Amino acid sequence: MSVSFAEAESVVVVVGAGPTGMMLAGELALAGVDVAVLERRPGREVTGSRAGGLHVRAIEILDQRGIAERFLAEGRTVQIARFADVVLDVGDFPTRHPYGLALWQRHVERILADWVGELGVPVHYGHQVTGFAQDDAGVDVRLAGGRSQRARYLVGCDGGRSPIRRAAGIDFPGSEATTSWLIGEVEMPGKPEYGMHRGPFGPGGIGPTEDGGPVRVVVAEREPATGAEPTLDELREAVVAAYGTDYGLRDPSSITRFTDATRQAAAYREGRVLLAGDAVHVHSPIGGQGLQIGMQDAVNLGWKLAQVVAGTSPDGLLDTYRAERHPATARALRHTMAQAALAGPGPRSEALRDTVAELMAMDEPRRHVAALISGLDVRYDLGEGHPLLGRRMPDLDLDTAGGPLRTYALLHDARPVLVNLGEPGAADVGAWADRVRQVDAECAGPWELPALGPVPAPDAVLIRPDGHVAWVGEGSQAGLAEALATWFGPPAPL
Ligand SMILES: Cc1cc2nc3c(=O)[nH]c(=O)nc-3n(C[C@H](O)[C@H](O)[C@H](O)COP(=O)(O)OP(=O)(O)OC[C@H]3O[C@@H](n4cnc5c(N)ncnc54)[C@H](O)[C@@H]3O)c2cc1C
């Protein structure tokens, strides 16, 4: 929903209507938070092409909110996880979506924007945030043109160059770029052959854009360059270096640059200002991780921020956001660095690719690496215990008094749920009944986790709104009250 800007106070202001900001806005709206999105683009239209698809966990996250079908209906399911040029087939993974989804980011953003609109979130396009000032009670969000908006919390989902991260003075340490690429959407009357191509400076390719529009070319540059606005001459030079001709390229509708610089923010929060998505992590797009990591940030942060805003949880709950997401993302980032190293030019990189490709053809390495790339092996450190603890809950079929139900259907409203699989009433949310749903169910399983394999069937599971398991019952309620208090605030007074 695009509405005119009102200088009214919102409880949470999200800066950036990219996939992370929109996912977060949806999460907050589901939890009943008054949230507004400020976006500098003039409208919903996204120019240029970035992500080409979603991995398994991203599809599962959308499924947890009941909107996966909207994306599946527009894209093409395909095996997209790759390592060392080998396609890693996840067809045998224990998930309802054992595939990736080929769907351009502009469509992902459009469908998310529709969802957020249905949830009633105002998205103010043409609003560039220039900085902020915070005090004990809230944040003044400054906009170009001298206006400002007051909020209790501000979340910067404003991309890799994040003005909010910079204004907050948060360090962004990591590795400098070793390679830069240009992506151009141009006319190419010279009719190039479509496909991947390994040029002298790195991999790239040429292919069609949608609807018979311009040609999409990706080329590595001679020297790693920075700067957001590359020129047609720079694109031409890189295409000639890679292909020996420029195919007469002209009339660019967009030219952008990306690099394999890999950085992660030292802090994800400064007081009432939080960051998510590319604002806290940038990396090589090889491996296609950015969008799904940003979505995981959003679903991790959304319910926590909502509970703090509502006063049901103390402010400290927000610190678990970085504690969980930073290590999980650091692991994914190291993997993208490995992918970038493998993709390098020269005979030694080629030999390394061949060697790793041999390993990827084996079952165990394939499952291990594919689980990582698919986002299915994330485990938040919630202590020792059952293998489900801290991991994503599988979407199993449940039998309940009200009929059959998928586990993810219980998460559509982004509320926590205790699924009791033992005797009716054996596990009970007790004094948390005002905020944690309880379902008695039977489940035939199979209880199996990607890469890990079969795990013991639990007697009960406490599932957080982000789909991660906060407590596992194994014959008793030991630890349940502590888990409920940790994640969902102190018990309601009797
Ligand atoms: C070539 C390429 C290919 C990729 N392929 C994949 C892939 O296959 N799979 C995958 O998962 N990821 C991929 N990625 C990564 C993915 O595109 C990003 O990780 C993703 O866009 C991050 O989403 P975000 O919402 O965090 O940030 P962004 O998408 O960058 O959104 C940030 C938003 O904030 C707005 N904004 C910025 N500053 C301000 C301001 N001051 N005021 C108001 N608004 C502001 C911007 O206009 C933008 O809309 C690829 C990236 C590239 C470059």
The ligand as an ORCA input file, in Angstrom:
! r2SCAN-3c Opt
* xyz 0 1
  C      24.205     -9.955     -8.920
  C      23.555    -10.386     -7.663
  C      22.965    -11.633     -7.610
  C      22.388    -12.080     -6.441
  N      21.816    -13.329     -6.425
  C      21.242    -13.778     -5.294
  C      20.553    -15.040     -5.284
  O      20.472    -15.744     -6.294
  N      19.973    -15.439     -4.109
  C      20.024    -14.645     -2.986
  O      19.502    -15.073     -1.933
  N      20.632    -13.437     -2.983
  C      21.237    -12.972     -4.111
  N      21.801    -11.736     -4.134
  C      21.787    -10.928     -2.924
  C      20.473    -10.181     -2.743
  O      20.185     -9.420     -3.897
  C      20.585     -9.263     -1.527
  O      21.170     -9.972     -0.457
  C      19.218     -8.737     -1.088
  O      18.717     -7.783     -2.012
  C      19.302     -8.060      0.281
  O      18.054     -7.554      0.630
  P      17.930     -6.311      1.627
  O      16.479     -6.027      1.710
  O      18.677     -6.596      2.875
  O      18.705     -5.119      0.913
  P      18.364     -4.407     -0.476
  O      17.717     -5.336     -1.415
  O      19.607     -3.728     -0.895
  O      17.269     -3.323     -0.087
  C      17.609     -2.136      0.582
  C      16.515     -1.108      0.323
  O      16.799      0.047      1.108
  C      16.578      1.199      0.323
  N      17.379      2.281      0.886
  C      18.727      2.374      0.925
  N      19.106      3.508      1.510
  C      17.983      4.153      1.880
  C      17.722      5.384      2.540
  N      18.716      6.169      2.934
  N      16.441      5.744      2.778
  C      15.408      4.948      2.379
  N      15.596      3.785      1.731
  C      16.879      3.375      1.495
  C      17.012      0.758     -1.074
  O      16.469      1.584     -2.074
  C      16.492     -0.654     -1.134
  O      15.176     -0.719     -1.622
  C      22.391    -11.257     -5.293
  C      22.971     -9.993     -5.344
  C      23.551     -9.557     -6.513
  C      24.183     -8.200     -6.564
*
